Amino acid sequence: MALLPGGIAPVRAQAAADAPERPRICLVLSGGGARGAAHVGVLKVLEELRVPVDCIAGTSMGAIVGGAYASGTTVAEMEARLGSLTTEALFTDDPPRPERSMRRKADDARMFFGPELGVDVERGLRLPKGVVSGTALEAVLRRLVHSGGVSRFDRMPIPFRAIATDIESGKMVVFDKGDVPNVMRASMSVPGVVAPVEIDGRELVDGGLVRNLPVDVAREMGADVVIAVNLGTPLMTREQINSVLDVSGQMINILTEQNVRASLAELTPRDVLISPALGGFSAGDFTGAARAVAIGEAAAREQAARLSALALDAGAWAGWRARFAAVRASAPSNRAEPVAEVRVEGTERVNPEVLLRAVGTRVGQPFDQQVMDADLRRLYGWGDFERVGFKVEPGAAGPVVTYDVSEKSWGPDYLRFGLGLQSDFSTDSSFNLLASYRRTWLNSYGAEWRNDAQLGRHNLLQSEWFQPLDLDRRWFIAPRVEASLRPLVIYMNDTRLFRYSVSERLAGLDLGVDATPAVQARLGFVTGVQRYTLDTGQFPGVPRSVAGHVGGLRLQLRADTLDNRQFPSSGQAANLTLFSARRALGDETDFNRWEAETLSTASVSSHAFSLRLRAGGKLGPDPLPFASQFRLGGFMNLSAWGPDRFYGAAYETAAITWADRVLEIPLLRGAWAGMALEAGRMRHAPIGDDSGLRKSLAPFVAVDSPLGPVYFALGFAPGGERAAYITLGLP
């Protein structure tokens, strides 16, 4: 008995009992990215004509559609899934932002860009192996597959094979066993886009490189008749090849098309070839993939006469279809049995006990796919894994659930860079460059040491040790030190009076609790020194240098369920900070300072609306010292006036913002146009008079770019004040 590459033996199952003399029919589905939605249309026609499928072999998107159908998923279910797919959802690995920890959400307030680099003493900087890890893709696949826990593919409702490529040897790998969604993902891991999948010690990528139309695999499964669906691999024209990425993509297309030609030559007159006329339909357009279903349906109907010759009568067809429900219902993940055991596989640095405490799947409770999906998103949101999956297997006492994770191969130490630019096209322009180095899992509780260095308008060196206090990682302590240098410009009306350089050297220790992924509280002690040095300008009674000690207690309460920090369309956020300075703790004076902010958002279609309220002031009779007062002015902070134009001991602002996503950009969120209506006032200014309520209107356009959000905005006020802005990242 011959072996296929990958060591898989040929399989020929027994013929159906109702028609032992009929030929064994195998469906072969080619890869093609989003074009593969045409396979669903072909399946729809096969069912209408009552053509049985006794085995399926598929590659890439063909493996996904074929594996789903083989597991018992109906055509109607697949069509519904296709209608809800988007390119963004498939190729954005981060879990929904409300489910991320507050520590990871805090990173959104920084101006990071580009990938997270791994740092290795021996091997230097290391990059991820793909633009995305494929975790989001696998989550979609798990919702498509109904025979979870069936480890041998011959035990699925329809015997199934998936094709992948061993990236090390370049050989074809044929899967007849394993975790179905993980195998499907490996078959569709496009090199350079989706990271390779490691299975049984091999790193696997898209099977289309070696066998995009696996006719030979179907023959080895015992096929007498092959129904081959070839989506085609259109090559780009010379005019379309304009970058190194285009050249790489064209090379993959050439390799794919060459092996498809060899497979087509293996078809016999008895076989049926279906070639959907997809034309220029993009392989990357998953948002519009549902449109390809009708194209596949039309192509299958063109072969209706030949397909009808393979059809069953109504009675035999009903018996054949009954296998779907029986095998699907018997899968471990579909039985409502209590979970007997929960395990973790794949951890090296991460404490598996911490992982088990974080998940919602519990021994003694029935397996719940929705709970499992939430678990996987939560674990991936930690930022420690490049892949998070699971498998459900039968055990002696009931189903055994195993969380199968792969820690980041470029971890556990990471380096990221950031950039922020802002200009008001007048007198104020600024930039900030950021480098952040983070070491993770320094002990079994998941301690993290983070160091940030920033250069530009605000120079900063900061180091914090984050130490969880229990295996649930709810309570933590966070000692930190920092040194900073920033400017402080004081205006009277529109006249710039003088500028101070403010230097600080601080140390602190916080005790905190993450009540939920959306709520955090911190109480801490702060001590250090602060110096104000006059750089430019002068004013009667203004000292050239002021120095003093800082000492007090700080309470910070934060809540955040926003779906996106820069362009939110749902959720809320709130932040309250109280600082109590005391001479007994080393400060120069006694005072209490508070500041609060709330943001509420809602959306209608592509239109997002938000209401932002901010205020700050003192508590008690003690006045706020000059160094602890507030500033207003700048983009989205009374936009008609330049940055830090107003200074005082108390303030209130309100802003209503409307934004409409006017353009979708592949792999990005898109482009927006919008407007902000702002109002606010600064009170108890140390220099000049309070001038009452100020109003501002700020139209803007924005793009979520690889370097961060880019805004082009104007600011107008009734009194004639004007400002214009361009910002990149978070200045």
Secondary structure, DSSP 4 states (H G I P E B T S, - for coil): ---BTTTBPP--PPPPTT-TTSPPEEEEE---GGGGGHHHHHHHHHHHTT----EEEEETHHHHHHHHHHTT--HHHHHHHHHH--HHHHS--SPPGGGS-HHHHHGGGS-EEEEEEEEETTTEEE--SEEE-SHHHHHHHHHH-S-TT--BGGGSSS-EEEEEEETTT--EEEESBS-HHHHHHHHT--TEEE--EEETTEEEEEGGGT-SS-HHHHHHTT-SEEEEE----PPPPGGG--SHHHHHHHHHHHHHHHHHHHHHTT--TTSEEE----TT--TT-GGGTTHHHHHHHHHHHTTHHHHHTTPPPHHHHHHHHHHHHHHHHHSGGGS-PBP-EEEEES-SSS-HHHHHHH-S--TTSB--HHHHHHHHHHHHTTS-EEEEEEEEEEETTEEEEEEEEEE-TT-SEEEEEEEEEEE-SSS-EEEEEEEEEEE---STT--EEEEEEEEESSEEEEEEEEEESSTT--EEEEEEEEEEEEEEEEEETTEEEEEEEEEEEEEEEEEEEEEETTEEEEEEEEEEEEEEEEEEE--TT--SEEEEEEEEEEEEEEEE--S-SSS-SSEEEEEEEEEEE-GGGT-SS-EEEEEEEEEEEEEETTEEEEEEEEEEEE-SSSPPPGGG-EEE-STTSSTTS-TT-EEESEEEEEEEEEEEEEE--TTS--EEEEEEEEEEEEES-SSS-----EEEEEEEEEEEETTEEEEEEEEE-TTS-EEEEEEES--
